[in-house]
């Protein structure tokens, strides 16, 4: 709402299996010189060895899309712009171990890890 992310129950780093339904909430700061340009993004779940996690029907747990942020009139030159993004996922049966969400936007990569306990 209004460009803000509202998060309830966020910030966990350990879970059981199957996982509860979850969401990945991201605030992307788009540099001034990269506004008004389309950017491809991809969010994928990978295991501790960096391999894609597969669903029961052998599809990778990933979502991709495009992001474009326009500069509003009157914004001072050089001001970065925020772009909130939320992706939801249903419950997943994951084996015990370490996993990470990997966000790729052009050459930029950011990760966030969590542990599935036995």
Secondary structure, 3 states (H helix, E strand, C coil): CCCCCCCCCCCCCEECCCCCCEEEEEEEEECHHHCCCCEEEEEEEEECCCCECECCCCCECEEEEEECCCCCCCCCCCCCEEEEEEEEECCCCCCCEEEEEEEEECCEEEEEEEEECC
